[in-house]
């Protein structure tokens, strides 16, 4: 596969964001928003929010990449239209699955606490 250091192909997506930069602050704000929204309890919920954050950042990178002119992106990301659709579908699927699983875990936890 592609071994780029930045963008939606990065092996360590969030580590490519330098602390103190506007991008870093955006990721921190998004992380805080997810944590406020879901009020996490336990390591599984923590892990799922990390997955949601990661896929959200990956999706943002994908959208930014999609908006670049074709000549600029062709040298850095040698993908055709079908490959972009597959990447977008994979990101969408992973994000949806993580959100669904987190909400399922939380509903299960709340049901147990009511009993």
N, C-alpha and C positions, 0 to 999 in steps of 0.2 A: 504494500500500500504506500501511500504518500507519507513521507516523514518530515513534514514541515514543523517549524517551531511555533508558528502563530496561525490563527484562523481556525476554521472548523475541522481541519485535519490534525491539529495539534494533539500529541499524545497526552500532555498534561495541560489541558485547556486553560484552567484558571491560573496556573503558575506562569503563564505567558503574559499575564496582566501585572504590570509594575506597580507596586504600592506607591500611593501618592499621586498617581495620574488620574485624570478625569474618568478613564475607563475603569480603573480600580474602584473609584468612589461609586460608580454606577453599579458595579457588581456587589459592593458592600451594601448599598441601598436596597438592591433587589433581594439580597440575602435577608436583610432585616425585615423587609416587607413580607417575605415568605414566612419567616419565623413569627412575626406578629399575627399573620393570618391564620397559621395552623397551630400555634401554641403547643409546641412539640413536647412529647413525653417519651423518654427512652431512646436507646441507640438506633432502633429500626426507623423510627420517625425522623431522627436526625439524618440518617443515611439517605432516606428517601427525599428529604428536602435538599440535600447536597446533590442528588441526582437531578432533581427538578431545576436547581440553580444551574448546574452544568449544562443541561439540555437547553435551558433558556438562553444561556450565553452562546452556546453553539448555534442556536436558531438566529440570534442577533447577528452573529458573524456571517451566517449564511445569507441573511437579508442584506447586510452591508455589501457582501461579495456580489450578490445578484445585481446590485445597483451600479456597480462599476462598469465602465465602458468595456466592451469585448476585447479591445486591443490591450488594455491594461491588465485584465485578468487572465488572458490566454497564456502569457508567459509564466505566471505564477501558479495557476491552477489549470492544468491541461485536461479539462473535463468537457464533455459534450452535454447537450441538453438532457439526454436520457439519464446521464449520471447525476446531474443536478436534481432531477426529479426523484431519483432513488435516495439521494442524501436527504432531501427535504422530507420525503416520506418516512425515512428511518428516524430522523430527528422528531418529527411529529408523533410517531408511534411510541418512541421511548419516553417523550414528555408526557403523553397521555397515559401511558402505563404507570409511570411513577406517580402522577397525580391521583389516578384511580386507586393504586395500591395504598398510598398514604391515607386517602380518605376512607378506604376500607379498614385499614388498621385503626384509625381513630374512631370509627363507628363501633368497631369490635371492642376497643378499650372502653368506650363510654357505656356500651351495653353491659359489660362486665362490672363496671363500677356502679351501675344502677341496681344490679342484682344483690 
